[in-house]
Amino acid sequence: MTDEQLLRYSRHILLDALGIEGQQRILDSHALIVGAGGLGSPAALYLASAGIGRITLVDDDVVDLTNLQRQILHTEARVGMAKAESGRQALAALNPAVEVVPRQSRLAGAELDALVGSADIVLDCTDNFATRHAINRACVHHRKPLVSGAAIRFDGQVSVYDLARDDAPCYHCLFPEAEDVEEVRCAVMGVFAPLTGIVGTMQAAEALKLVAGIGQSLNGRLLLLDALNMEWRTVKFRRDPDCAVCTPKPAGRSGEYPARPDADRESSAHVCRPASSAPAK
């Protein structure tokens, strides 16, 4: 670590739980952030400010005027620009030492699998169930920790699915994939601007703890926020022994996982309460 890095990250290094060793692990880490919108904006900003070594920022959309109410990576001057590139510019201005790789694409199939496999931590900041489930399957396949957040109206949620642990539940354990799930859209239902900041910042905090190897994560716990009344509650959940995604497969098939089509970005999947079929306790 250089003298400049020691100074820049000194407030982290002063933390007994983190120290030089933890900060070095942050500097050496690669985060994949899927979604550069309301959640991805604060998540990316805090990961960059904390010095995470490499950020791959993925979004297939462009900056729209309606985004600026909450998507703090972007500016009015960059309306019409690809969100991934707009995010790269914002993060470069904040911390030029962080390598930011923008990708303007809708991830699916082999491309998604390869990116997840190359990352140390994955942050799901997307807006639809199909994409969330595709990311989860790739994380299960590569046993990579997944930090997932959602926000709609005044309701937020965040959890961690640490697939490095054999007994860890995956996203599918809590929210089983189904054809009859009703999805809601921010464009129709609205979203409280600071809520996305709260949830996205918590995703960054969980990601940094995981890569630094400190503290206790939200693995097995879904944290729910009612921002209108500023009330928090926690739902504990376990691995579903019948999960179609993370249940161990027969010998010879451990590397396989079901294929699913990618999502239409126009639909949103911010459901801020656990599914009734989830193995909650």
C-alpha positions as CSV (number, residue, x, y, z in Angstrom):
1,M,0.0,0.0,0.0
2,T,1.4,3.4,-1.0
3,D,1.7,6.4,1.3
4,E,-1.1,8.1,-0.6
5,Q,-3.3,5.0,-0.1
6,L,-2.4,4.9,3.6
7,L,-3.6,8.5,3.9
8,R,-6.6,8.2,1.7
9,Y,-8.0,5.2,3.5
10,S,-6.7,6.1,7.0
11,R,-10.2,6.3,8.5
12,H,-10.7,2.7,7.5
13,I,-7.3,1.6,8.7
14,L,-8.0,3.1,12.1
15,L,-10.9,0.7,12.5
16,D,-9.6,-2.3,14.6
17,A,-11.9,-4.7,12.8
18,L,-10.6,-3.6,9.4
19,G,-7.0,-2.3,9.6
20,I,-4.4,-2.4,6.9
21,E,-5.1,-6.1,6.1
22,G,-8.8,-5.5,5.5
23,Q,-8.2,-2.4,3.4
24,Q,-5.7,-4.3,1.3
25,R,-8.3,-7.0,0.7
26,I,-10.7,-4.3,-0.5
27,L,-8.0,-2.8,-2.8
28,D,-7.4,-6.3,-4.3
29,S,-11.1,-7.1,-4.9
30,H,-13.3,-7.0,-8.0
31,A,-17.0,-6.1,-7.6
32,L,-19.6,-6.8,-10.3
33,I,-22.5,-4.3,-10.0
34,V,-25.4,-5.2,-12.2
35,G,-27.6,-2.1,-12.6
36,A,-26.5,1.6,-12.5
37,G,-29.8,3.0,-11.4
38,G,-31.2,4.0,-8.0
39,L,-29.5,1.2,-6.1
40,G,-26.4,0.8,-8.2
41,S,-25.6,4.5,-8.0
42,P,-24.9,4.7,-4.2
43,A,-23.5,1.2,-4.1
44,A,-20.9,2.0,-6.8
45,L,-20.0,5.4,-5.3
46,Y,-19.3,3.9,-1.9
47,L,-17.4,1.0,-3.2
48,A,-15.2,3.4,-5.3
49,S,-14.7,5.8,-2.4
50,A,-13.7,2.8,-0.2
51,G,-11.0,1.9,-2.8
52,I,-12.3,-1.4,-4.2
53,G,-9.8,-2.3,-6.9
54,R,-12.0,-3.0,-9.8
55,I,-15.7,-2.3,-10.6
56,T,-17.5,-3.8,-13.5
57,L,-20.6,-1.7,-14.0
58,V,-23.3,-3.2,-16.1
59,D,-26.4,-1.5,-17.5
60,D,-28.0,-1.6,-20.9
61,D,-30.0,1.6,-20.4
62,V,-29.3,5.3,-21.1
63,V,-29.7,8.2,-18.6
64,D,-33.2,9.8,-18.7
65,L,-34.4,13.0,-17.0
66,T,-36.7,10.9,-14.8
67,N,-33.7,9.0,-13.4
68,L,-32.1,12.1,-11.9
69,Q,-34.5,12.2,-8.9
70,R,-32.7,9.3,-7.3
71,Q,-29.9,7.9,-9.6
72,I,-27.1,10.0,-8.1
73,L,-24.3,8.6,-10.5
74,H,-25.8,10.7,-13.3
75,T,-26.2,14.4,-14.1
76,E,-28.4,16.4,-16.4
77,A,-25.5,17.0,-18.7
78,R,-25.2,13.2,-19.3
79,V,-28.9,12.7,-20.2
80,G,-28.9,10.4,-23.2
81,M,-25.5,8.8,-22.4
82,A,-25.2,5.1,-21.6
83,K,-25.6,4.7,-17.8
84,A,-22.6,2.4,-17.6
85,E,-20.4,5.1,-19.2
86,S,-22.0,7.9,-17.2
87,G,-21.3,5.9,-14.1
88,R,-17.7,5.3,-15.1
89,Q,-17.2,9.1,-15.5
90,A,-18.7,9.8,-12.0
91,L,-16.5,7.1,-10.3
92,A,-13.4,8.2,-12.1
93,A,-13.9,11.7,-10.8
94,L,-14.4,10.4,-7.3
95,N,-11.5,7.9,-7.2
96,P,-9.3,7.7,-10.3
97,A,-7.3,4.8,-8.8
98,V,-10.3,2.5,-9.1
99,E,-10.5,0.6,-12.4
100,V,-14.0,0.9,-13.7
101,V,-15.1,-1.3,-16.6
102,P,-18.5,-0.1,-18.1
103,R,-20.6,-2.6,-20.0
104,Q,-23.7,-1.4,-21.9
105,S,-25.4,-4.7,-22.3
106,R,-28.3,-6.8,-21.0
107,L,-26.4,-9.7,-19.3
108,A,-27.5,-13.3,-20.0
109,G,-26.2,-16.7,-20.6
110,A,-22.5,-17.3,-21.0
111,E,-21.6,-13.5,-20.7
112,L,-23.3,-13.3,-17.3
113,D,-21.7,-16.5,-16.2
114,A,-18.2,-15.4,-17.2
115,L,-18.6,-12.0,-15.5
116,V,-19.8,-13.5,-12.3
117,G,-17.0,-16.1,-12.4
118,S,-14.4,-13.3,-12.6
119,A,-15.7,-11.2,-9.7
120,D,-15.1,-11.5,-6.0
121,I,-18.5,-10.0,-5.0
122,V,-21.7,-9.5,-7.0
123,L,-24.2,-6.7,-6.3
124,D,-27.7,-7.2,-7.7
125,C,-29.1,-3.7,-8.3
126,T,-31.5,-4.7,-11.1
127,D,-35.2,-4.1,-11.5
128,N,-36.8,-7.4,-12.5
129,F,-37.2,-10.9,-11.3
130,A,-35.9,-12.8,-14.3
131,T,-32.6,-11.0,-14.2
132,R,-32.4,-11.4,-10.5
133,H,-32.9,-15.1,-10.8
134,A,-30.3,-15.4,-13.7
135,I,-27.7,-13.6,-11.5
136,N,-28.5,-15.9,-8.6
137,R,-28.0,-19.0,-10.7
138,A,-24.7,-17.7,-11.9
139,C,-23.6,-16.9,-8.3
140,V,-24.7,-20.4,-7.2
141,H,-22.8,-21.9,-10.1
142,H,-19.5,-20.1,-9.1
143,R,-20.3,-20.0,-5.4
144,K,-19.8,-16.2,-5.3
145,P,-21.4,-14.0,-2.6
146,L,-24.4,-12.1,-3.8
147,V,-25.7,-8.8,-2.2
148,S,-29.3,-8.2,-3.3
149,G,-31.4,-5.0,-2.8
150,A,-34.8,-3.8,-3.9
151,A,-36.8,-0.6,-3.5
152,I,-40.3,0.5,-4.6
153,R,-42.6,3.2,-3.3
154,F,-41.5,3.5,0.4
155,D,-40.5,-0.2,0.8
156,G,-36.9,-1.4,0.7
157,Q,-35.1,-4.7,1.3
158,V,-31.6,-6.0,1.4
159,S,-30.0,-9.4,2.0
160,V,-26.9,-11.4,1.4
161,Y,-26.6,-14.9,-0.2
162,D,-23.1,-16.1,0.6
163,L,-22.8,-19.1,-1.6
164,A,-19.3,-19.8,-0.3
165,R,-21.0,-21.5,2.7
166,D,-22.5,-25.0,2.1
167,D,-25.6,-24.3,4.2
168,A,-26.3,-20.8,2.8
169,P,-29.7,-20.2,1.1
170,C,-29.8,-18.6,-2.3
171,Y,-32.2,-16.0,-3.7
172,H,-34.4,-18.7,-5.1
173,C,-34.8,-20.2,-1.6
174,L,-36.5,-17.0,-0.5
175,F,-38.2,-15.9,-3.7
176,P,-39.0,-19.0,-5.8
177,E,-39.2,-18.3,-9.5
178,A,-42.7,-18.5,-10.8
179,E,-44.7,-17.5,-13.8
180,D,-47.5,-15.9,-11.8
181,V,-45.5,-13.4,-9.8
182,E,-46.9,-9.9,-10.2
183,E,-44.2,-7.4,-11.0
184,V,-44.5,-3.6,-10.3
185,R,-42.8,-0.8,-12.1
186,C,-41.2,2.4,-10.6
187,A,-42.6,4.3,-13.6
188,V,-46.1,3.4,-12.5
189,M,-45.8,3.0,-8.7
190,G,-43.1,5.6,-7.9
191,V,-40.1,5.3,-5.5
192,F,-39.0,7.6,-2.7
193,A,-35.6,8.9,-3.7
194,P,-33.7,8.6,-0.4
195,L,-34.9,5.0,-0.1
196,T,-32.8,3.8,-3.0
197,G,-29.8,5.6,-1.3
198,I,-30.4,3.8,2.0
199,V,-30.7,0.4,0.4
200,G,-27.8,0.8,-2.1
201,T,-25.5,2.1,0.6
202,M,-26.3,-0.9,2.7
203,Q,-25.5,-3.1,-0.2
204,A,-22.1,-1.4,-0.4
205,A,-21.6,-1.9,3.3
206,E,-22.3,-5.6,3.1
207,A,-20.1,-6.0,0.0
208,L,-17.2,-4.3,1.7
209,K,-17.6,-6.4,4.9
210,L,-17.6,-9.6,2.8
211,V,-14.5,-8.8,0.7
212,A,-12.6,-7.5,3.8
213,G,-13.6,-10.6,5.7
214,I,-15.0,-8.7,8.7
215,G,-18.2,-8.7,10.8
216,Q,-21.4,-10.6,10.3
217,S,-23.3,-10.3,7.0
218,L,-27.0,-10.4,6.3
219,N,-26.7,-14.0,5.2
220,G,-29.9,-15.8,6.1
221,R,-31.6,-12.6,7.1
222,L,-33.8,-10.3,5.0
223,L,-33.8,-6.7,6.3
224,L,-37.0,-4.9,5.4
225,L,-37.5,-1.1,5.6
226,D,-40.8,0.8,5.7
227,A,-39.3,4.3,5.0
228,L,-42.7,6.1,5.3
229,N,-42.8,5.2,9.0
230,M,-39.0,4.5,9.3
231,E,-39.5,1.1,10.7
232,W,-37.1,-1.8,10.2
233,R,-37.8,-5.5,10.7
234,T,-35.7,-8.6,10.1
235,V,-37.0,-12.0,8.7
236,K,-34.7,-15.0,9.2
237,F,-34.8,-17.7,6.6
238,R,-33.0,-21.0,5.9
239,R,-31.9,-22.9,2.8
240,D,-34.8,-24.6,1.1
241,P,-33.8,-28.3,0.9
242,D,-35.9,-28.6,-2.2
243,C,-34.6,-25.5,-3.9
244,A,-34.3,-26.1,-7.7
245,V,-31.2,-23.9,-7.9
246,C,-28.9,-24.5,-4.9
247,T,-29.8,-28.1,-3.8
248,P,-26.9,-30.3,-4.5
249,K,-27.3,-32.1,-7.8
250,P,-26.6,-35.8,-8.5
251,A,-22.9,-36.7,-9.1
252,G,-21.7,-35.5,-12.5
253,R,-24.1,-32.5,-12.6
254,S,-22.8,-30.3,-9.9
255,G,-21.8,-27.6,-12.4
256,E,-25.1,-27.4,-14.1
257,Y,-27.9,-25.0,-13.4
258,P,-31.2,-24.4,-15.2
259,A,-31.3,-22.0,-18.1
260,R,-33.8,-19.1,-18.0
261,P,-34.4,-16.3,-20.5
262,D,-33.3,-12.8,-19.6
263,A,-35.8,-10.2,-18.5
264,D,-37.6,-7.3,-20.1
265,R,-36.1,-4.3,-18.4
266,E,-39.4,-2.5,-18.4
267,S,-40.8,-4.7,-15.7
268,S,-39.7,-4.2,-12.1
269,A,-39.2,-6.8,-9.3
270,H,-39.0,-4.8,-6.1
271,V,-41.2,-7.0,-3.9
272,C,-40.4,-5.9,-0.3
273,R,-41.9,-8.8,1.7
274,P,-40.7,-12.5,1.8
275,A,-42.6,-14.9,-0.4
276,S,-45.1,-17.0,1.5
277,S,-43.5,-20.2,0.4
278,A,-40.1,-19.3,1.6
279,P,-38.6,-21.3,4.5
280,A,-38.7,-18.3,6.9
281,K,-38.5,-18.6,10.7
